[in-house]
Amino acid sequence: MVFNPTARQASLIKAVVFVLALVPLLRMVYLTLTGQLVEPLEFITRGTGDWTLYFLCFTLAVTPLRRLTKWNWLIKLRRMLGLYMFFYGCLHFMTFLWFDHFFDFAEMWKDVLKRPFITVGFIAFVLLIPLAVTSTNAMVRRLGGKRWQWLHRLIYVIAPLAILHFWWMKAGKHNFTQPIIYGTILGVLLLMRVYWARMKARAA
């Protein structure tokens, strides 16, 4: 059954998603301030990184879900989910810059160049910046639809870089379960796009 919410219902759904997306951050802040964490820095670093990946999956899942369910209104959530991905990515980067290096950019840069998993994560974060900057309707009009779409295809580069960053980070403890799960999910979401693109090309 196709669910087509009214304008009011769609606004309510967006508001609920907006609030729920802040819950992980509020939980991290609460546990840190109340002294319930043994390793607060590690908890915040891992937590913000995990939620960046979650929102990456949520963002890339919008189009497949919309096509499979015919719930076209889901597209209205994609921008917000993408911006939350960038938001948690920023927090993840800030924990690295602030707590690990105390805003010493020279030392941070040495770390970026020295450790491959940080290098890959840093590249993924830098590539996210133009996507966040051009997420507004005004930027879509300024760039033009086609150029905007080509720019935002950077997400297909960012996704494997994020998985590689996570994989190398977990490699030190030989714990690959989560990277495999995330990699499989993102792989399926990307392959679905490839399949639909080929079907469209054949039909044309």
C-alpha positions in Angstrom: 0.0 0.0 0.0 1.4 3.4 -1.0 1.5 5.9 1.9 1.2 9.5 0.8 1.3 11.8 3.9 -0.4 15.1 3.9 1.8 18.2 4.0 1.2 18.4 7.8 2.0 14.7 8.3 5.2 15.1 6.2 6.3 18.1 8.3 5.6 16.1 11.5 7.7 13.1 10.2 10.6 15.4 9.4 10.4 17.0 12.9 10.4 13.6 14.5 13.4 12.4 12.4 15.2 15.7 13.2 14.8 15.2 17.0 15.6 11.4 16.9 18.8 12.2 15.0 20.0 14.3 17.9 19.4 11.6 20.5 22.8 9.9 20.0 24.6 13.2 20.6 22.5 14.0 23.7 23.2 10.5 25.1 27.0 11.0 24.6 26.9 14.4 26.3 24.8 13.1 29.2 27.1 10.0 29.8 30.2 12.2 29.6 29.0 15.0 31.9 27.6 12.5 34.5 31.0 10.6 34.7 29.5 7.3 33.6 32.2 6.5 31.1 35.6 4.9 31.8 37.1 6.1 28.5 34.9 9.1 27.4 37.3 10.2 24.6 37.2 6.7 23.0 33.4 6.5 23.5 32.8 9.9 21.8 35.2 9.2 19.0 33.7 5.8 18.3 30.2 7.0 18.8 30.4 9.9 16.4 32.2 7.7 13.8 29.5 5.1 14.1 26.7 7.5 13.7 28.4 9.1 10.6 28.3 5.6 9.0 24.7 5.1 10.1 23.6 8.3 8.5 25.6 7.5 5.4 23.6 4.3 5.1 20.3 6.1 5.9 21.0 8.7 3.2 21.9 6.2 0.5 18.9 4.0 1.5 16.4 6.8 0.7 16.4 6.3 -3.1 16.1 2.5 -3.1 13.3 2.6 -0.5 11.5 5.3 -2.5 11.7 3.2 -5.6 10.7 -0.1 -4.0 7.8 1.3 -1.8 6.7 4.2 -4.1 6.9 6.4 -1.1 8.1 9.5 -3.0 7.8 11.7 0.0 10.9 10.0 1.5 13.1 12.1 -0.8 12.2 15.1 1.4 14.2 13.4 4.2 17.4 12.8 2.2 18.9 16.3 2.6 18.4 16.3 6.3 19.9 12.8 6.7 22.8 13.8 4.6 23.4 16.9 6.7 23.3 14.9 9.9 25.9 12.6 8.3 28.1 15.6 7.8 27.3 16.9 11.3 28.4 13.7 13.0 31.4 13.5 10.7 32.4 17.0 11.9 32.1 15.9 15.5 34.2 12.9 14.7 36.8 15.0 13.1 36.7 17.6 16.0 37.3 14.9 18.6 40.4 13.9 16.6 41.6 17.5 16.2 40.7 18.7 19.7 41.3 15.9 22.1 44.0 14.1 20.2 46.0 17.1 19.0 44.6 20.1 20.9 44.2 22.1 17.7 47.9 21.6 16.7 47.3 21.5 13.0 51.0 20.6 12.3 50.8 17.6 14.5 47.4 16.7 13.1 48.7 16.8 9.6 51.7 14.6 10.5 49.2 12.1 11.9 47.1 12.2 8.8 50.1 11.5 6.6 51.5 8.8 8.9 48.5 6.6 9.6 46.6 5.2 6.5 43.3 4.8 8.2 43.3 8.5 9.3 44.4 9.5 5.8 41.5 7.8 4.2 39.0 9.1 6.9 40.4 12.6 6.4 39.9 12.4 2.6 36.3 11.2 3.1 35.6 14.1 5.4 37.1 16.7 3.1 34.9 15.3 0.2 31.9 15.7 2.4 32.4 19.4 2.8 31.4 20.5 -0.8 28.3 18.3 -0.5 27.2 20.0 2.7 28.0 23.5 1.3 25.9 22.9 -1.8 23.0 21.2 -0.1 20.7 24.3 -0.3 18.1 25.0 -3.0 20.0 28.2 -3.8 23.2 26.3 -4.6 21.3 23.8 -6.8 20.0 26.7 -8.8 23.5 28.3 -8.9 25.3 25.2 -10.1 22.5 23.9 -12.3 20.8 20.5 -11.9 23.3 18.4 -13.9 26.5 19.9 -12.4 24.9 19.6 -8.9 24.1 15.9 -9.5 27.6 15.2 -10.7 29.1 16.9 -7.7 26.9 14.9 -5.3 28.0 11.7 -6.9 31.1 12.1 -4.7 29.0 10.2 -2.1 29.8 7.1 -4.2 33.5 7.8 -3.5 33.0 8.7 0.1 31.1 5.5 1.0 33.9 3.1 0.2 36.5 5.4 1.7 34.5 5.5 5.0 34.3 1.7 5.0 38.1 1.4 4.3 38.7 3.9 7.2 36.6 1.8 9.5 38.2 -1.5 8.3 41.7 -0.3 8.9 40.7 1.1 12.3 39.3 -2.2 13.4 42.2 -4.2 11.8 44.4 -3.4 14.9 42.1 -5.5 17.0 41.3 -8.0 14.3 37.6 -7.2 14.6 36.1 -7.1 11.2 32.4 -7.9 12.0 31.1 -4.4 11.9 33.1 -3.2 8.8 31.8 -6.3 6.9 28.2 -5.5 7.9 28.5 -1.8 7.0 30.3 -2.7 3.8 27.7 -5.2 2.8 24.9 -2.8 3.4 26.5 0.0 1.4 27.6 -2.4 -1.3 24.0 -3.5 -1.8 22.7 0.1 -1.8 25.3 1.0 -4.4 24.8 -2.1 -6.6 21.0 -1.4 -6.7 21.8 2.0 -8.2 24.1 0.4 -10.8 21.4 -2.1 -11.7 18.8 0.6 -12.2 21.2 2.8 -14.2 21.9 -0.1 -16.6 18.2 -0.9 -16.9 17.5 2.7 -17.7 20.3 2.8 -20.3 19.0 -0.4 -22.0 15.5 1.1 -22.1 16.8 4.2 -23.7 
